[in-house]
Amino acid sequence: MPSEREALFLQMTSEFPDSPMGFFSLGRLYLDEQRWAESVKALSDAVRLDPSYAAAWVALGDAHLGAGAGDEAKRAWQQALETPLGKRDLSLQADLEQRLRDLDDF
């Protein structure tokens, strides 16, 4: 049985299937719970609906990394850098570049 938060986010994705926010929220919840495959699925839906959603790309990279898919994590973080926010937010750029270096060093 889903938790109250999970049920709320599932309801959001059902009621608003064209909005990335419910999928992002659901994916973040799964990420926090280390439910990697479910997180990847939900976050993939979020970025499919809004390819410029930098936070969803970052979280998708985290989910892939948690699932042991380093190459997929790298691709997601690189996509985050290509979003409008990723191109102008220096702190996001620095964070993602550090993640990518750490992944390469691993």
Helices and strands as residue ranges (DSSP letters): H 4-15, H 20-32, H 36-49, H 54-66, H 70-82, H 84-88, H 90-105
